[in-house]
Amino acid sequence: MRCLTRDVPPRSVWALEQAGVHPLLAQLYAARGITSPEELDTQLQRLLPPNSLQGTAEAARLLAHAIEQQHHLC
């Protein structure tokens, strides 16, 4: 597995944090090009059903194994 690192624009992170977005989420959103909370749609009905996301069962298995073995992730 390879981890992808992205540049995180500090101004975008700051703007999101000032709008009440958790600092970790602000960094993740900013790295993906989100610059303001208006770009976020946080309503549950807009989320994809978990069973429609490919690879989630395998990802969960790998994550559980890594946690069990106390491996570092990225």
Chimera marker file (.cmm) of the C-alpha trace (Angstrom):
<marker_set name="trace">
<marker id="1" x="0.000" y="0.000" z="0.000" r="1" g="1" b="0" radius="0.5"/>
<marker id="2" x="1.270" y="3.475" z="-0.872" r="1" g="1" b="0" radius="0.5"/>
<marker id="3" x="0.314" y="6.669" z="0.924" r="1" g="1" b="0" radius="0.5"/>
<marker id="4" x="-0.315" y="9.774" z="-1.094" r="1" g="1" b="0" radius="0.5"/>
<marker id="5" x="0.780" y="13.100" z="0.355" r="1" g="1" b="0" radius="0.5"/>
<marker id="6" x="-0.728" y="16.345" z="-0.858" r="1" g="1" b="0" radius="0.5"/>
<marker id="7" x="0.089" y="19.994" z="-0.354" r="1" g="1" b="0" radius="0.5"/>
<marker id="8" x="-2.236" y="21.569" z="2.179" r="1" g="1" b="0" radius="0.5"/>
<marker id="9" x="-2.955" y="25.278" z="1.613" r="1" g="1" b="0" radius="0.5"/>
<marker id="10" x="-2.676" y="26.927" z="5.068" r="1" g="1" b="0" radius="0.5"/>
<marker id="11" x="-5.210" y="29.661" z="4.241" r="1" g="1" b="0" radius="0.5"/>
<marker id="12" x="-7.837" y="27.100" z="3.305" r="1" g="1" b="0" radius="0.5"/>
<marker id="13" x="-7.190" y="25.151" z="6.502" r="1" g="1" b="0" radius="0.5"/>
<marker id="14" x="-7.448" y="28.332" z="8.555" r="1" g="1" b="0" radius="0.5"/>
<marker id="15" x="-10.710" y="29.385" z="6.860" r="1" g="1" b="0" radius="0.5"/>
<marker id="16" x="-12.266" y="25.986" z="7.446" r="1" g="1" b="0" radius="0.5"/>
<marker id="17" x="-11.147" y="25.930" z="11.078" r="1" g="1" b="0" radius="0.5"/>
<marker id="18" x="-12.559" y="29.426" z="11.627" r="1" g="1" b="0" radius="0.5"/>
<marker id="19" x="-15.891" y="28.126" z="10.316" r="1" g="1" b="0" radius="0.5"/>
<marker id="20" x="-15.892" y="25.429" z="12.992" r="1" g="1" b="0" radius="0.5"/>
<marker id="21" x="-14.485" y="22.501" z="11.019" r="1" g="1" b="0" radius="0.5"/>
<marker id="22" x="-12.336" y="20.173" z="13.138" r="1" g="1" b="0" radius="0.5"/>
<marker id="23" x="-8.606" y="20.836" z="12.440" r="1" g="1" b="0" radius="0.5"/>
<marker id="24" x="-7.943" y="17.332" z="11.096" r="1" g="1" b="0" radius="0.5"/>
<marker id="25" x="-10.943" y="17.480" z="8.759" r="1" g="1" b="0" radius="0.5"/>
<marker id="26" x="-9.924" y="20.998" z="7.706" r="1" g="1" b="0" radius="0.5"/>
<marker id="27" x="-6.533" y="19.650" z="6.606" r="1" g="1" b="0" radius="0.5"/>
<marker id="28" x="-8.103" y="16.729" z="4.742" r="1" g="1" b="0" radius="0.5"/>
<marker id="29" x="-10.646" y="18.943" z="2.983" r="1" g="1" b="0" radius="0.5"/>
<marker id="30" x="-8.058" y="21.593" z="2.089" r="1" g="1" b="0" radius="0.5"/>
<marker id="31" x="-5.749" y="18.942" z="0.632" r="1" g="1" b="0" radius="0.5"/>
<marker id="32" x="-8.626" y="17.932" z="-1.638" r="1" g="1" b="0" radius="0.5"/>
<marker id="33" x="-9.289" y="21.471" z="-2.809" r="1" g="1" b="0" radius="0.5"/>
<marker id="34" x="-12.125" y="22.453" z="-0.462" r="1" g="1" b="0" radius="0.5"/>
<marker id="35" x="-11.632" y="26.083" z="0.534" r="1" g="1" b="0" radius="0.5"/>
<marker id="36" x="-14.844" y="26.976" z="2.345" r="1" g="1" b="0" radius="0.5"/>
<marker id="37" x="-17.511" y="25.183" z="4.395" r="1" g="1" b="0" radius="0.5"/>
<marker id="38" x="-20.106" y="26.141" z="1.773" r="1" g="1" b="0" radius="0.5"/>
<marker id="39" x="-18.516" y="23.519" z="-0.486" r="1" g="1" b="0" radius="0.5"/>
<marker id="40" x="-19.347" y="20.765" z="2.006" r="1" g="1" b="0" radius="0.5"/>
<marker id="41" x="-22.629" y="18.873" z="1.999" r="1" g="1" b="0" radius="0.5"/>
<marker id="42" x="-22.875" y="17.191" z="5.377" r="1" g="1" b="0" radius="0.5"/>
<marker id="43" x="-26.408" y="15.826" z="5.122" r="1" g="1" b="0" radius="0.5"/>
<marker id="44" x="-26.605" y="12.083" z="5.713" r="1" g="1" b="0" radius="0.5"/>
<marker id="45" x="-28.978" y="11.428" z="2.820" r="1" g="1" b="0" radius="0.5"/>
<marker id="46" x="-26.214" y="12.544" z="0.416" r="1" g="1" b="0" radius="0.5"/>
<marker id="47" x="-23.812" y="9.821" z="1.596" r="1" g="1" b="0" radius="0.5"/>
<marker id="48" x="-23.325" y="6.734" z="-0.533" r="1" g="1" b="0" radius="0.5"/>
<marker id="49" x="-24.586" y="3.475" z="0.971" r="1" g="1" b="0" radius="0.5"/>
<marker id="50" x="-21.638" y="1.591" z="2.511" r="1" g="1" b="0" radius="0.5"/>
<marker id="51" x="-22.322" y="-1.532" z="0.428" r="1" g="1" b="0" radius="0.5"/>
<marker id="52" x="-21.890" y="0.497" z="-2.784" r="1" g="1" b="0" radius="0.5"/>
<marker id="53" x="-18.293" y="1.436" z="-1.958" r="1" g="1" b="0" radius="0.5"/>
<marker id="54" x="-15.914" y="-1.023" z="-3.596" r="1" g="1" b="0" radius="0.5"/>
<marker id="55" x="-13.131" y="-2.488" z="-1.500" r="1" g="1" b="0" radius="0.5"/>
<marker id="56" x="-14.443" y="-1.407" z="1.905" r="1" g="1" b="0" radius="0.5"/>
<marker id="57" x="-14.552" y="-4.934" z="3.324" r="1" g="1" b="0" radius="0.5"/>
<marker id="58" x="-10.945" y="-5.561" z="2.267" r="1" g="1" b="0" radius="0.5"/>
<marker id="59" x="-9.869" y="-2.136" z="3.578" r="1" g="1" b="0" radius="0.5"/>
<marker id="60" x="-11.536" y="-2.838" z="6.923" r="1" g="1" b="0" radius="0.5"/>
<marker id="61" x="-9.818" y="-6.225" z="7.123" r="1" g="1" b="0" radius="0.5"/>
<marker id="62" x="-6.402" y="-4.678" z="6.378" r="1" g="1" b="0" radius="0.5"/>
<marker id="63" x="-6.967" y="-1.897" z="8.902" r="1" g="1" b="0" radius="0.5"/>
<marker id="64" x="-8.059" y="-4.333" z="11.614" r="1" g="1" b="0" radius="0.5"/>
<marker id="65" x="-4.998" y="-6.501" z="10.952" r="1" g="1" b="0" radius="0.5"/>
<marker id="66" x="-2.659" y="-3.488" z="11.083" r="1" g="1" b="0" radius="0.5"/>
<marker id="67" x="-4.170" y="-2.347" z="14.377" r="1" g="1" b="0" radius="0.5"/>
<marker id="68" x="-3.959" y="-5.847" z="15.805" r="1" g="1" b="0" radius="0.5"/>
<marker id="69" x="-0.292" y="-6.125" z="14.807" r="1" g="1" b="0" radius="0.5"/>
<marker id="70" x="0.402" y="-2.551" z="16.012" r="1" g="1" b="0" radius="0.5"/>
<marker id="71" x="1.723" y="-1.528" z="12.601" r="1" g="1" b="0" radius="0.5"/>
<marker id="72" x="2.131" y="2.102" z="11.670" r="1" g="1" b="0" radius="0.5"/>
<marker id="73" x="-0.176" y="3.368" z="8.947" r="1" g="1" b="0" radius="0.5"/>
<marker id="74" x="1.675" y="5.629" z="6.513" r="1" g="1" b="0" radius="0.5"/>
<link id1="1" id2="2" r="1" g="1" b="0" radius="0.2"/>
<link id1="2" id2="3" r="1" g="1" b="0" radius="0.2"/>
<link id1="3" id2="4" r="1" g="1" b="0" radius="0.2"/>
<link id1="4" id2="5" r="1" g="1" b="0" radius="0.2"/>
<link id1="5" id2="6" r="1" g="1" b="0" radius="0.2"/>
<link id1="6" id2="7" r="1" g="1" b="0" radius="0.2"/>
<link id1="7" id2="8" r="1" g="1" b="0" radius="0.2"/>
<link id1="8" id2="9" r="1" g="1" b="0" radius="0.2"/>
<link id1="9" id2="10" r="1" g="1" b="0" radius="0.2"/>
<link id1="10" id2="11" r="1" g="1" b="0" radius="0.2"/>
<link id1="11" id2="12" r="1" g="1" b="0" radius="0.2"/>
<link id1="12" id2="13" r="1" g="1" b="0" radius="0.2"/>
<link id1="13" id2="14" r="1" g="1" b="0" radius="0.2"/>
<link id1="14" id2="15" r="1" g="1" b="0" radius="0.2"/>
<link id1="15" id2="16" r="1" g="1" b="0" radius="0.2"/>
<link id1="16" id2="17" r="1" g="1" b="0" radius="0.2"/>
<link id1="17" id2="18" r="1" g="1" b="0" radius="0.2"/>
<link id1="18" id2="19" r="1" g="1" b="0" radius="0.2"/>
<link id1="19" id2="20" r="1" g="1" b="0" radius="0.2"/>
<link id1="20" id2="21" r="1" g="1" b="0" radius="0.2"/>
<link id1="21" id2="22" r="1" g="1" b="0" radius="0.2"/>
<link id1="22" id2="23" r="1" g="1" b="0" radius="0.2"/>
<link id1="23" id2="24" r="1" g="1" b="0" radius="0.2"/>
<link id1="24" id2="25" r="1" g="1" b="0" radius="0.2"/>
<link id1="25" id2="26" r="1" g="1" b="0" radius="0.2"/>
<link id1="26" id2="27" r="1" g="1" b="0" radius="0.2"/>
<link id1="27" id2="28" r="1" g="1" b="0" radius="0.2"/>
<link id1="28" id2="29" r="1" g="1" b="0" radius="0.2"/>
<link id1="29" id2="30" r="1" g="1" b="0" radius="0.2"/>
<link id1="30" id2="31" r="1" g="1" b="0" radius="0.2"/>
<link id1="31" id2="32" r="1" g="1" b="0" radius="0.2"/>
<link id1="32" id2="33" r="1" g="1" b="0" radius="0.2"/>
<link id1="33" id2="34" r="1" g="1" b="0" radius="0.2"/>
<link id1="34" id2="35" r="1" g="1" b="0" radius="0.2"/>
<link id1="35" id2="36" r="1" g="1" b="0" radius="0.2"/>
<link id1="36" id2="37" r="1" g="1" b="0" radius="0.2"/>
<link id1="37" id2="38" r="1" g="1" b="0" radius="0.2"/>
<link id1="38" id2="39" r="1" g="1" b="0" radius="0.2"/>
<link id1="39" id2="40" r="1" g="1" b="0" radius="0.2"/>
<link id1="40" id2="41" r="1" g="1" b="0" radius="0.2"/>
<link id1="41" id2="42" r="1" g="1" b="0" radius="0.2"/>
<link id1="42" id2="43" r="1" g="1" b="0" radius="0.2"/>
<link id1="43" id2="44" r="1" g="1" b="0" radius="0.2"/>
<link id1="44" id2="45" r="1" g="1" b="0" radius="0.2"/>
<link id1="45" id2="46" r="1" g="1" b="0" radius="0.2"/>
<link id1="46" id2="47" r="1" g="1" b="0" radius="0.2"/>
<link id1="47" id2="48" r="1" g="1" b="0" radius="0.2"/>
<link id1="48" id2="49" r="1" g="1" b="0" radius="0.2"/>
<link id1="49" id2="50" r="1" g="1" b="0" radius="0.2"/>
<link id1="50" id2="51" r="1" g="1" b="0" radius="0.2"/>
<link id1="51" id2="52" r="1" g="1" b="0" radius="0.2"/>
<link id1="52" id2="53" r="1" g="1" b="0" radius="0.2"/>
<link id1="53" id2="54" r="1" g="1" b="0" radius="0.2"/>
<link id1="54" id2="55" r="1" g="1" b="0" radius="0.2"/>
<link id1="55" id2="56" r="1" g="1" b="0" radius="0.2"/>
<link id1="56" id2="57" r="1" g="1" b="0" radius="0.2"/>
<link id1="57" id2="58" r="1" g="1" b="0" radius="0.2"/>
<link id1="58" id2="59" r="1" g="1" b="0" radius="0.2"/>
<link id1="59" id2="60" r="1" g="1" b="0" radius="0.2"/>
<link id1="60" id2="61" r="1" g="1" b="0" radius="0.2"/>
<link id1="61" id2="62" r="1" g="1" b="0" radius="0.2"/>
<link id1="62" id2="63" r="1" g="1" b="0" radius="0.2"/>
<link id1="63" id2="64" r="1" g="1" b="0" radius="0.2"/>
<link id1="64" id2="65" r="1" g="1" b="0" radius="0.2"/>
<link id1="65" id2="66" r="1" g="1" b="0" radius="0.2"/>
<link id1="66" id2="67" r="1" g="1" b="0" radius="0.2"/>
<link id1="67" id2="68" r="1" g="1" b="0" radius="0.2"/>
<link id1="68" id2="69" r="1" g="1" b="0" radius="0.2"/>
<link id1="69" id2="70" r="1" g="1" b="0" radius="0.2"/>
<link id1="70" id2="71" r="1" g="1" b="0" radius="0.2"/>
<link id1="71" id2="72" r="1" g="1" b="0" radius="0.2"/>
<link id1="72" id2="73" r="1" g="1" b="0" radius="0.2"/>
<link id1="73" id2="74" r="1" g="1" b="0" radius="0.2"/>
</marker_set>
